Amino acid sequence: MNGITATAALNNPRTVRAWYMFDWANSVYSLIIITAIFPIYYKEVAVSSGTDQVNFLGFTLQNSVLYSYALSFSFLVVAAILPLLSGVADYTGKKKVFMKIFVWLGSLSCMGLYLFDDVSWLNWGIICSILASIGYSGSLVFYDAFLPEIVTRDRYDATSANGYSMGYIGSVLLMVICTVLILGFDTFGFDSEGAATRFSFLLVGVWWVGFSMIPFALLPENASARKLEGSGSVWTKGYQEIRKVWRSLREQPDLKRYLVAFFFYNGGVQTVMYLATLFGTDVLHLGTTSLIATVVIIQLVGILGAWLFARLSQAKGNRYSLTVMIIIWIGICISAYFITTEYQFYALAFVVGMVMGGIQSLSRATYSKLIPDNTIDHASYFSFYDVTYNLAIVFGTFSYGFIDHLTGSMRYSALALALYFIVGGGVLFMVKTKVIRKA
């Protein structure tokens, strides 16, 4: 590797707090646009002649299937472009530049959803949804790559968990504000509940880009920049950085096994997060208030879950903690097949919340521990993590929608997710390094 020209001071509280704020900023997209308010709004607006069958670019599909396919496509795009971009970011040290580009893309696309007021704007709504998803997912690889540059290894688990907890708190706060606006729309001068809902999409975009200015200002600049040596552009050098990391994976079997395990179990986790609301509307026919209450339960319990499983990992190791959560996830998927009442859905949401934040934060921290200590190619290494992350979502959401399309029931889709967790848990057990397990 080519040497560091500027090194961030590790464990600086000011820098770490700034890193947390990026979770605070972007998690409102994950909650309001992906999980809660937008999916409910989408199901109400994306109807044609009183049916769920809609036309998109000449194809007629059920609206929920179209939505899951759109998400799959967005993550496929991110998986295709991130490796090269992360290589350039590592070579130039300009991770924050790419973070800014993706944040602006995502936040402006959220604002663009304001125009999606009826089914005639369906194409626009789906395109904005895709671009917002690309912006969100694209920014995460560069954000995640800062973790090993701002704290020492012994703080990875706690720092990652605290970041997710900040995201849960911030997203719940804005969702409460948006819910109040929607339920009391006439009090706040809106002519309909739909207008207030679309205004909430504007708020998400403003919140996202506004609070992102804090990490943009305070995270270290060019932590691993190096001078361009020899001939060729930064794009050529970026590609070479990715090849270098790819070749290094051959010598790290535990890292490769972990990525395979992560692919399968993360596909299940993210599919539940992205499509649980559609399950509530289509299968259990829950109303807006019930669905929003469910999401609040998941977010609030997620704060506790992230902290608890970070403590468990300190005591028993990351592999043990992840295995416990995967077993719980298997139970969740099987239970989803059988639930029939609103209160059963609430109970399941409580359990989901306990393991949602924990498995996401510990997955990121575990990967940080597995990458080589002496590397400066953090964005390139994390691009493989995030490509795996995004391909897993493509796999999960597409298969979920495809099974729903074939069987006409999301219950079978939920049951299939249990298989992904079983495979992921089995491969995870093959990761033997003591870095993520207690002797």
N, C-alpha and C positions, 0 to 999 in steps of 0.2 A: 504494500500500500504506500501511498505517497506522502504521508506526513501531515500533521495538523498545523495549520497556521494560526488558528485561534481556538482556544479551549474554554468552554464555559466553566465557571466555578460550580462544582458539584454541591448539591444539597443547599443551595442558596434559597432561603424561604421565599424571597420576593419572586424569583424566577419560577419556583414550583407553584406558587399561587397563581401566577400568570398562566402557567400551563393548565391548571385546573379550569381557568376561566374559558378555555376553548371548549371544554365539555359543557360548561354552563351555557355558552353561546349556541353551540350546534345541536344540543340535545332537544331543543324546542322543535326542530324539524322532525327528528325521529319520533317524538311523542305526538305532536299536533298534526303533522302532515301525513306521517306514515301510519301511526297506530290509532289515533283517536278521531279527531274532528274531520279531517279530510275524507277518510274512507267512508264515514257515515254520510257526509255530504255527497260524495261521489255516488253512493248507492241510490240516493234520492234523486239526483239530477240526471244520471246516466240511464235514463229509461226512454223507450221509444214505443209509442202507441200503447202505453200501459204495461209493457213487458220489459224484462231484463235483457232482451236481445237488442244489441246496438250495432251500428255500422261504423267501422273504423277503417279508413283507407280502402273501402270496397269490400271488406270482410265483415261478415255478421257473426258476432260472438256474444256469449253471455257476459254481462258487464264485469262480474267478478273474475272471470277467466281472462278477459282483456287486461284487467288491472294487474293480475299476477304475471301475465306475459310481459307487460310493459316494464314492470320492475325487473324481471329476468333480463330483458334487453339492456336496461341501464347498467346493470352490474356486469354484463358481458362487455360492454363498451369500456368500462373502467378497468376491467381485468386486461383488456387489450392494450390500453395506452399507458397504464401506470409503470410497468417495468422500465420503459425507455425514459419516461419523465423522472423517475426516481434515480436512475443512473445519472442523468444530467444534474439533478439536484445534489447528489453526492459529489459529483465532480466539481461543480461550481460553488457548493455550499449554500445554495439559495433555496433552501426548503421553504422559508417563509414566503418567497415570491410565488411559488406554486400553491401554497396554502391560500394565499390571497386570491389568486385566479379562481380556484375552485369555490371558495367561499362566496365571492361575488356572483359567480355563475349560479350557485345554488340559491342564494338569497334573492336575487332578481327573478329567478324562475318561480320561487314561492310567491313573490309579489305578483307575478304574471297570472297566477291562479285566480286573482281577483276578477278577471274577465270571464271566467268559466261559470256563467250564470244559468245556462240551460244546455240541453243535449246538442244544440246546433254548434256549440263551442267545444264539443267533445274532443275533436282532434287537437285543438289548442290545449285543452286541459291535460290530455295524455302526454303531449310533447313537453309541456312545462313540468309535469310529474317526472318524466324521464330525465330532463336536464337538472332538476333539483336533486334527484337521486345521484346523478353523476357528480354534481358539485359536493354533496355531502360525503359520499364514499371516497371521492378523489382527494379531499382535504385530509382524510383520516390517516393515510399512509405517511404523510409528512409530519402530522401531529404526533402519531405514535412513535415515529423515529426520534423524536426529541427525548423520549423517556430515558434511554441509557446515556444521554448527553447532559442531563440535569441532575440526576441522583445516582448514588452508588447502588450496587447490586442488592444490598441488604434492604433497601427501601423500595424496590420495584413493586412488590405486592401491595404494600400500604399506599404508595403514591398512586398506582393504577386504580385501586379501589376508591381512594378519595376523589379522583377525577370523575369516576362514574357517579359517585354520590353527589358531587356538585352538579353534574348534569341532570340527575333526577330532581334535585331541589329546584334548579332554575326552570326546568321544563314544566314541573307541576305548578310553579308560581305563575308562569305565563298562561298555562292552560286554565287555571282558575279565573284569571282575568278574562280570557276569551270566553269561557263558559258563562260568566256573569253578563258579558256583552250580548251573547247569543240569547240567553234565556230572558234578559230584560231589554231586548232590542229596541222596543218602542220608547223606553225610558231614555235611551242614549241617542235617540234621533234617527234610528234606522227604520226604513219602511217595511222591512220583513226580516224574518229570522235568517233567510238566505243571505241578505245583504250584510248582516252582522257577521255571519260565518265567513263570508268572503273577505271582510275587513280583517278577520283574525289571521288570514293568510298573509296579508300585508304586514301585520304585526310580527309574525314569525320571521319574515325577511329582514325587517328593520332590527329586531332583537339579535338575530343571528350575526349580521354584519356589524352591528353596533358594538356588541360585547367582544367580538373577535378583535377589535382594535386594541384591546388590552394585551393579549398575548402577542399580537403583531408588534406592539411597541416594546415589550419587555423580554421576550424570548431572545436568546443569543443569536447574533448575526454570524453567518458563515463559520459555523463551528468546525466544519471539516473541509473548508475550501482549499483548493490547490491550484497552482498555476497551470495553464494549458501548455503542455509540453509536446513538442513535435508538430507534425502537420495534422490537419483535420479540425473539424468543428467540435463544439461542445456536444452536439448530438452524437457524433461518432465516438467521442470519449465516453459519453453516457452509456452508449451501447456496450462499450468495452468494460465499463464498471459492472454492468449486469452479467456479462459473460464471466467475469472474474468471480463474482459471487456464486453464479450457477456452478462453476467448476469446483468451488470450495465446498459446495453441498455434498459432493461425492465422498468427501472425507469426513462427513458428519452424519452418520447413519441415524443417530437419535433425533437430530433436527429434522431430517427427512421423514422419519416415522411420525414425529409430532405434527408435521404439516398435513400428513395423510389423515391422522386422527382428527385434527382440527377441521379438516374439510368436511368430514362426515357429521361430527356432532354439531359444528357451527351451522351447517345447512339446516339442521333441525331447529336450533335455537332461533336463528334469524327468520325462518319461515313462520314460526309461531309468533314472533314479534310483529312481523309485517302483515300477517293475514288473520290474526286472532279476532280482530274486529269484524271482518267479513264472516267468520265462523259464527260469531254471535248474532249477526243479522240474518244470515241465510239459514242456519241450522236451528237456532233457538228463538229466532224472531224477537230479539230483545230491542227495546226502544232506545232512543238516544241517551236519555238520562242514565239508564242501566249500563250502557256501554261506557259512558264517560266515567261512571263510578268505578267500573271494573278497571279501567286504565289507571285511575288515581290509586286504587289499591296496589296495583302492580308497581307503580313508581315509588310510592312511599315505602312499601315493604322492601323494594329493591335496595334502598339506602341501607337498611339493616342487613340484608342478605350479603351485599358487597363487603361490609365490615366483618360479618361473622365468618365468611369463608376465607377472608384474608387472614383472620386470626387462626382458623383451622389449618391453613397452609403453613403458617409459621410453626405450628405445633407438630403437624404430621407430614408436611411437604406438599408441594403443588400437585403432584400426581394423585396423591390420596384424596385431596380436596376436590379435584376435578372429577375423579372417579365417583365420589359420593354424589356430586351434582348430576352426573350423567345418568346414574341409576334413578335418581329422582325424576329426571326428564323422561325417562322411559315410562315411568309410572304415570306421568302427566299425559303423554300421548295416548296411552291405553285408556286412561280415564276419560279423555275427551271423546272417545268413541261411544261411551256409554251415558254421558251426562244428558239430562233431559230438562232440568229446571234452572231457573235463574240463580237460585242460591247455590246450587252445585257449581255453576259457572263462577260465582264469586269465590267459592272455596278453592277452586282450581286456580283462579287468578292470584290468590294469596300465595299458593305454592309456587306458581310461576315467578312471582315477584321475588321470592326468597332466593331462587337460583338464577334469575335473569342477570342481575347485576354482578353476582358472584362469578358466574362462568365467563362473562365477557371480560371483566377486569383481570381475573386470574389467567385467562388465556393470553392476554397481552403481556402480562408480567412474566409468565412462563416462557414465552417466546424470547423475551428480552434476556432471560437467563441463559437460554440455549445458544444464542449467537456468540461468536468468539469475543473474548474480552478485549483483544487488541485491535479490533476492526474500527475503521472510521466510516465505513460504508453503511451507516445505519439506515438511510432511506432505501438503499438497494436491498438490504436484507429484509426490511419491513415491506418492501414491495412484494416479495414472495409471500409474506404473511397476508398482505391485503389482497393480492391476487387470489390466493387460496380462499380468503374470506368472501370475496365477491363471486368467485366461481361456485362456491358452496351455496350462496344465495340463489344464483342462477339455477343450479341443480335443484335446490329445495323448492323455490317458488314455482319453477316450471313444472316439476313433477307433481306438486300440490295441485296446481291448476289443471294439469293434464289428467290426473286421477279424478278430480272433480268433474272434468268434462266427460270422461268415459263412464263414470258411475252415477253422476248426478247427485253425489253426496260428498260433502267435505269430511264426513266422519271417516270414510275410508282414506282420505288424504292424511288426516291426523294420525290414523293408525300406522300408515306407512312411515311416518316420521320416526316412529319408535325403532325401526330397523336401522336408520341412520345413526341413532345414538348407540345402538348395540355394536355396530361396526366400529364407530369412533372409539368407544370404550375399549374394545378388544385391541385395537392398534395402539392406543395410549398405554396399555399395560405392557407393551413391548419396548417402551422408552425406558431404558435402564439407568441412565446417568443419575448420579447422586445429587446433581445440581437441583433437581426438582423433586427429590424424595428424601426422606429421612433414612439414615442408615439403620 
